[in-house]
Amino acid sequence: MKKILLALMCVCTFTSCAFNDIFKYSKDINDGTIADFDEYPGMNVNESPLTGIPFAAPANFEINNVIMGLQNQSSEEDQNEDLKVTKDMFGSGLFVIVTLDITNLSSSKQTLTLPCGLLLQSASSSYQNGILVKDVLIPFKANERRHVSVRFYCLNAAAHGSDSEAIFGLGYVTNIPAFEPLFTVCAEKKLNISEYNSSNILSYYSACTLVQEIVWAITKGKIFEESDIRKYLKHVKKTTE
């Protein structure tokens, strides 16, 4: 995954100041990390199940328990598809993408919120677990059933990204304090793919690349101050911009 991330950085550097920041801050972000850090269940090299605050969908929504992975990179001939944004894309991240089958059980319009810190558990240690760093809001018409793609950040740098063979489940929201500074800053930033369109999608990729570096560092034991995160993400636009 690290090699893929570096390749993305090289391809898209010219598109965003955020990529200049990742080159500038990469060493700083990773200083003090521990490659075999395993104190957080389900993260980095720890293969225990993820833990945290139990998550359940609101009563007016039903989420199918069978969550299938999507290919996290297009084949060479279909790479232009990576540059398109559709109304069924949500979340933020590069390597962990799943299809959620969700039904609004209400006879009125509703919005489902997938909370910041929501964890995605892979059924196999071969595939990465995932995390949301920002609330994800998915709108529904009355009694509507939707199949949407939702993107998560990778929690296991050495594992495989999602593909059509991967199976996942939702169950917890993390309560690990080390993530809180990141969540606080990300709440103010344009990070979810639904906040972008096809004309500025490379800016999305550059922002995600920077955040993924920080997430990996946290899973390897790094503790950040909120001021550090603000510095690293200073060129990622705010939601009000």
C-alpha positions as CSV (number, residue, x, y, z in Angstrom):
1,M,0.0,0.0,0.0
2,K,2.8,2.4,0.7
3,K,4.2,2.0,-2.8
4,I,0.8,2.7,-4.3
5,L,0.5,5.8,-2.1
6,L,3.8,7.1,-3.3
7,A,2.8,6.4,-6.9
8,L,-0.4,8.5,-6.5
9,M,1.7,11.3,-5.0
10,C,4.0,11.4,-8.0
11,V,1.2,11.3,-10.5
12,C,-0.9,14.1,-8.9
13,T,1.7,16.4,-7.3
14,F,1.1,19.2,-9.6
15,T,-2.6,19.3,-8.8
16,S,-2.6,20.5,-5.2
17,C,-0.6,22.2,-2.5
18,A,-1.6,19.3,-0.3
19,F,0.8,17.0,-2.2
20,N,3.6,19.5,-1.6
21,D,2.7,19.2,2.1
22,I,2.9,15.4,2.1
23,F,6.4,15.5,0.7
24,K,7.3,18.3,3.2
25,Y,5.8,16.6,6.2
26,S,6.1,12.9,5.5
27,K,9.2,12.4,7.7
28,D,7.7,14.5,10.5
29,I,4.4,12.5,10.4
30,N,6.3,9.2,10.6
31,D,9.0,10.1,13.1
32,G,8.6,8.0,16.2
33,T,6.3,5.5,14.7
34,I,6.8,1.8,15.5
35,A,6.5,-0.6,12.5
36,D,5.3,-3.5,14.7
37,F,3.1,-1.5,17.0
38,D,0.2,-3.7,18.0
39,E,-1.6,-2.1,21.0
40,Y,-4.7,-1.2,19.0
41,P,-6.9,-4.2,18.2
42,G,-7.4,-4.7,14.5
43,M,-5.0,-1.9,13.5
44,N,-1.5,-2.0,12.0
45,V,-0.2,-5.6,12.7
46,N,-2.7,-6.5,15.4
47,E,-5.0,-9.1,14.0
48,S,-7.5,-9.1,16.8
49,P,-11.1,-7.9,16.0
50,L,-11.7,-4.2,16.2
51,T,-13.2,-2.8,19.4
52,G,-14.9,0.4,20.5
53,I,-18.4,1.8,21.1
54,P,-21.1,-0.5,19.6
55,F,-22.6,0.8,16.4
56,A,-26.1,0.1,15.2
57,A,-28.1,1.7,12.4
58,P,-30.9,4.0,13.5
59,A,-34.3,2.3,13.8
60,N,-35.6,3.8,10.5
61,F,-32.8,2.3,8.5
62,E,-31.7,-1.2,7.6
63,I,-28.2,-2.0,6.5
64,N,-27.6,-5.4,4.9
65,N,-25.1,-7.3,7.1
66,V,-23.3,-8.7,4.0
67,I,-20.9,-5.9,3.0
68,M,-18.8,-6.6,-0.1
69,G,-15.6,-4.9,-1.1
70,L,-15.0,-2.9,-4.3
71,Q,-11.8,-2.9,-6.4
72,N,-9.8,0.0,-4.9
73,Q,-8.0,0.7,-8.2
74,S,-9.3,0.4,-11.8
75,S,-7.6,-1.8,-14.3
76,E,-5.2,0.1,-16.6
77,E,-7.8,0.5,-19.4
78,D,-10.4,1.8,-17.0
79,Q,-8.3,4.4,-15.1
80,N,-10.5,7.3,-16.3
81,E,-13.2,5.8,-14.2
82,D,-11.1,6.8,-11.1
83,L,-11.6,10.4,-12.1
84,K,-15.4,10.4,-12.1
85,V,-17.7,11.2,-9.2
86,T,-21.3,9.9,-9.1
87,K,-24.2,10.6,-6.7
88,D,-23.7,7.1,-5.2
89,M,-20.2,7.8,-3.9
90,F,-19.6,8.7,-0.2
91,G,-16.9,8.7,2.5
92,S,-13.2,9.4,2.1
93,G,-10.2,7.2,1.6
94,L,-8.2,5.4,-1.1
95,F,-7.8,1.8,-0.4
96,V,-10.9,0.5,1.4
97,I,-14.1,0.8,-0.6
98,V,-17.3,-1.2,0.0
99,T,-20.8,-1.4,-1.2
100,L,-23.5,-0.7,1.4
101,D,-27.1,-2.0,0.7
102,I,-29.2,0.4,2.8
103,T,-33.0,0.8,3.0
104,N,-34.9,3.8,4.4
105,L,-37.8,2.2,6.3
106,S,-39.6,5.5,6.8
107,S,-42.3,6.9,4.6
108,S,-40.5,10.3,4.5
109,K,-37.1,11.6,3.3
110,Q,-34.3,10.7,5.7
111,T,-30.6,11.1,6.0
112,L,-28.4,8.3,7.4
113,T,-25.3,9.5,9.3
114,L,-22.4,7.1,9.4
115,P,-20.4,8.6,12.3
116,C,-16.8,9.7,12.4
117,G,-14.7,6.9,13.8
118,L,-16.9,4.1,12.4
119,L,-14.8,1.0,11.9
120,L,-15.0,-1.5,9.1
121,Q,-14.0,-5.0,10.0
122,S,-12.6,-7.3,7.3
123,A,-13.6,-10.9,7.5
124,S,-10.0,-11.9,6.6
125,S,-6.7,-10.5,7.9
126,S,-5.5,-10.5,4.3
127,Y,-7.6,-7.4,3.7
128,Q,-7.4,-4.0,5.4
129,N,-9.8,-2.9,8.1
130,G,-11.2,0.7,7.6
131,I,-12.1,3.8,9.5
132,L,-14.1,7.0,8.8
133,V,-12.4,10.2,9.8
134,K,-15.5,12.4,9.2
135,D,-19.2,12.0,9.4
136,V,-20.8,10.6,6.2
137,L,-24.3,11.8,5.3
138,I,-26.3,9.7,2.9
139,P,-29.7,11.1,1.8
140,F,-32.7,8.9,1.1
141,K,-36.1,9.3,-0.5
142,A,-39.1,7.8,1.3
143,N,-38.9,4.0,1.5
144,E,-35.8,4.1,-0.8
145,R,-33.3,1.3,-1.1
146,R,-29.8,2.4,-2.2
147,H,-26.6,0.6,-3.1
148,V,-23.9,3.1,-2.4
149,S,-20.1,2.9,-2.4
150,V,-18.5,4.2,0.8
151,R,-14.8,4.9,1.2
152,F,-12.8,4.3,4.4
153,Y,-9.1,4.9,5.4
154,C,-6.8,1.9,5.7
155,L,-5.9,0.7,9.2
156,N,-3.4,-2.0,8.1
157,A,-0.7,-0.7,5.8
158,A,0.7,-4.2,5.0
159,A,-2.7,-5.8,4.1
160,H,-4.4,-5.8,0.7
161,G,-6.8,-3.1,-0.4
162,S,-10.5,-4.0,-1.0
163,D,-11.6,-6.0,-4.0
164,S,-14.7,-8.0,-5.0
165,E,-13.6,-11.0,-2.9
166,A,-13.4,-9.0,0.3
167,I,-16.2,-9.3,2.9
168,F,-16.7,-6.7,5.7
169,G,-18.9,-5.9,8.7
170,L,-19.8,-2.9,10.8
171,G,-19.9,-3.1,14.5
172,Y,-18.0,-0.4,16.4
173,V,-17.0,3.3,16.5
174,T,-13.4,3.8,17.8
175,N,-12.8,5.2,21.2
176,I,-9.0,5.4,20.9
177,P,-8.0,8.9,22.0
178,A,-5.1,9.2,19.6
179,F,-7.6,9.7,16.7
180,E,-9.5,12.6,18.3
181,P,-7.2,15.4,17.1
182,L,-7.5,14.1,13.5
183,F,-11.3,13.8,13.8
184,T,-11.6,17.4,15.1
185,V,-9.6,18.9,12.2
186,C,-11.2,16.6,9.5
187,A,-14.7,17.7,10.5
188,E,-13.8,21.2,9.1
189,K,-12.3,19.9,5.9
190,K,-13.5,18.9,2.4
191,L,-12.5,15.3,2.6
192,N,-15.6,13.2,1.6
193,I,-15.8,12.4,-2.1
194,S,-19.4,13.8,-2.2
195,E,-17.9,17.2,-1.5
196,Y,-16.0,17.0,-4.9
197,N,-16.9,16.6,-8.5
198,S,-15.2,15.1,-11.5
199,S,-13.5,18.4,-12.4
200,N,-11.6,18.6,-9.1
201,I,-11.3,14.9,-8.1
202,L,-7.4,15.1,-8.1
203,S,-7.7,17.5,-5.2
204,Y,-9.7,14.8,-3.4
205,Y,-6.9,12.2,-4.0
206,S,-4.3,14.6,-2.8
207,A,-6.2,15.3,0.4
208,C,-6.8,11.6,1.0
209,T,-3.2,10.8,0.5
210,L,-2.2,13.2,3.3
211,V,-4.8,11.9,5.7
212,Q,-3.9,8.3,5.0
213,E,-0.3,9.0,6.0
214,I,-1.5,10.4,9.4
215,V,-3.9,7.5,10.0
216,W,-1.1,5.0,9.4
217,A,1.1,6.9,11.7
218,I,-1.5,6.7,14.5
219,T,-1.9,3.0,14.0
220,K,1.8,2.7,14.5
221,G,1.7,4.5,17.9
222,K,2.2,8.2,16.9
223,I,0.4,10.7,19.1
224,F,-0.4,14.0,17.4
225,E,-1.5,17.4,18.8
226,E,-4.4,19.1,17.1
227,S,-2.0,21.9,16.1
228,D,0.1,19.3,14.2
229,I,-2.8,18.0,12.3
230,R,-3.9,21.5,11.4
231,K,-0.4,22.2,10.0
232,Y,-0.3,19.1,7.9
233,L,-3.8,19.7,6.5
234,K,-3.6,23.4,6.0
235,H,-4.0,23.3,2.3
236,V,-7.0,21.0,2.3
237,K,-10.0,23.3,1.8
238,K,-12.5,23.9,4.6
239,T,-16.1,22.9,4.0
240,T,-17.1,26.6,4.0
241,E,-14.7,27.4,1.1
